[in-house]
Structure formats: C-alpha cells, structure tokens
Amino acid sequence: MDGFDGRFNVIELFVSLACNLHDCRVHVGSPSGISVTVGYLYTPNPDGYCGDEDNGQTSAWYVFSALGFYPVCPGSGEYVLGAPLFKNTKINLENGKTITINAKDNSDANRYVGSLTLNGKNHDMNYLNHDDLKAGAELLYDMVGTPNKSRGTGIAARPYSFSREK
C-alpha cells in the first residue's frame, strides 16, 4: 500500500434511491430527489465526473439514473424510480420492442415527478417491473416544480426490500 486510503473515493450513489425503500421523503422530498444528484454531480465539463469509475459501475449508475430508473436490487426484477434527466428518450431493445420515456416539461424548474403513466395507465408505484419494460413500454412523466408528497406513499408502492421479509 502506498498510504492512500481509497474507501471514500466513490460517492454514495444509492442514498436517494434507497429512500424509496423506506419512505424517507423528509430528506429528498420525492422519489425524484435523484435528479438533483445527477444534475449536480455530473456535467459535460472536464471536472464533471466525480469519484472513481469502478469498472463501469459509476457510468452505468449515471446512464440508468439519467433514464429515470435504476436496478437497486439485482434479481428482484424491479427498477427503482427517480426522475429522467432528458425530455425524451427512446431505447430500442434487442427483442425489437421499444421503451419510450417522455418528460416534456422537464427542466431545472420542473425536476420533480408529479405523476407517471405506464402504457397509458397511472403508475403510482416507485418502481418499474423488468417484464413491463422488456415487453416495450411508454413512460409519460408529468414533471412539476414542487414534490408531489402524495404520489407513491403507500407501502405497496415501495420497491422490494429484504428488510420487509418476515
């Protein structure tokens, strides 16, 4: 060892996503608190990349978080919701299906998820299912200027957490 203590060279990327597991909106205000992190820590400048790459993990976190969801618990088949960074994104899947993400009012002023529809139906859960995405999905985010503190508040709206196993 050269004396470098590297335990703290990677930022905690999952804190605001983990809040969806335990309803700690007191700290992030809404399931879209992650968009604040994405927009603040990453910029298209030479110093716009924070921490250590960790063999692609940090870039994968950024790409997923910029899309508005992240697989916090691999194997659960769920992606925890955040807020998309872009107004429109299209993902062409290997099976020929498409995931379309629209957040037309997304801006610095409107960074919170007011509501979300999945394939034209209201989606009040704080996660997406892998099978729904794999089948092709249209996500329509209504982005607003203040957190919607009544959206996704029920226990059933929370993504999987081993801490709730009995």
N, C-alpha and C positions, 0 to 999 in steps of 0.2 A: 504494500500500500504506500502511496505517496503522501499520505496525510490528508487527502481530500475526503471529506465526509459527504457522500452523494445521496444520503437518504432524502434530502429535501430539494433535489434538483427537478422534480416533476410536480407540477401544481396538482391540487386535488380537483380533478375534473368532474367528479361524480356527486359532489355535495348537493348542488341544487337539483340534480336529477333524483337523488336519494330522498329528497324532501317529499316527492310524490308518494313514496312508500309509507311515510309516517305522518303525512299531513302537517308539515311544519311550514305552512304558508306565512306564519308570523315572520319568517326570515326572508323568504323570496317573494311573497305577495301573490304568487300564482304559479301554476305549472310552467309558465313561460319565463321564469326567472333565469333560465339557462341562456336565453338570447342576450341578456345583458352581459353574461360572461363571454360568450362567443364574440360579440361586437367589441368588447373592451380588450380582451387578451390577444386577439389576432387581427392584424391589419396587413394590407398589401405593401408593407414597407420593409426595409432591411431588418428593423428591430421588431417586426410584427409577429414574431414567433417566439413564444415563451417556453422555457423549460427544455427538457430532453425529449428526443423523438421516441425513444423506447421501441425501436424496431417497427415503427409504423403505427403503434397504438395511438400516439397523440394525433397523428394525421387522420386516422380512422375516426377517432372521437370528434375531431373537427368536422369531417365530412358528414357524419351522421347527425351531429348537433346542428349543423347548418341546414340540413334537411328538415329538422324539427322532431327527430326521434332518435333513440339510442338503445341498443340491446344491453341494458344494465346487467341482467341476469341470464347469461347464455344458457340455453337449454330450456328456458321457460316458454319460449315461443312468443314472447312479448317484447315490445319496444316501448320504453317509457317516453312519454310526450314531453317536448319542450316547445319551442316556437321556431318556425322556419326563419332563416336569415334572408331568403330571397322571396320575391313576389310570385315567381312562377318557376317551377322545376319539373322536369319530366325525366323519369327513369325507365329505360327500355330494359325489360327483364329478359333473361336467357330463354324463357319459355314463350316469348312472343307477346306477353302481356305488358302493360304499361302502368306505372304509378305516376299520377299527376298530382302535384302539390300546388295549390293556388292560395295566395295570401295577398290579394290585390291592394289592400290598404296598409300593408306592412311598411313601416318607416321608423325612424328614430322616435317619433312622437307616438306611434301606434305599435308597440312592441309586445303587447300582452294578448293572449288568446281570449277573445270574448266568447266565441263558440266555435265548434268544429263540426263539419258534416263529413261522413264517410260514405261514399257512394250515394249521396243524396239524403242520407238519414242522419239526424242529430246523433253526435257521438260524445257522450258525457264522461267517458272513461278517460283515465290519464295514461292510457297505453293503447297500442295497436297490436293486433294479433298477426303473427307471421303469415298464417294461412290467408288472411284477408289481403295482405299486401301481395303475396305470391300469386293470387288469383287476378291481380290487377285492381287498382284502387284509384279513386278520385277523392282527394282530401281538399276540402274547402275551409280555410281558416278565416274567421272574421277577426281581424286584428283591431284592437282598441287601445286607447291611451291610458286606461287605468285597469288594474287587475280585476277580473271577474271573480270575486270571492265566493260566489255560489256555484260556480261550474266545477264539476268533478269532486264534490266534497264528501260524498258517501264512501263508506268503507269498501263497497263493491267497486267503486271507481278507481281504487288503488291497484297498481300492478302487483304481481306476485312478490311476496317477501317470505323468506324462510322463517322469519320471526313470528309469523302468524300461524305456523304449523303447530298442531296440537299433539 
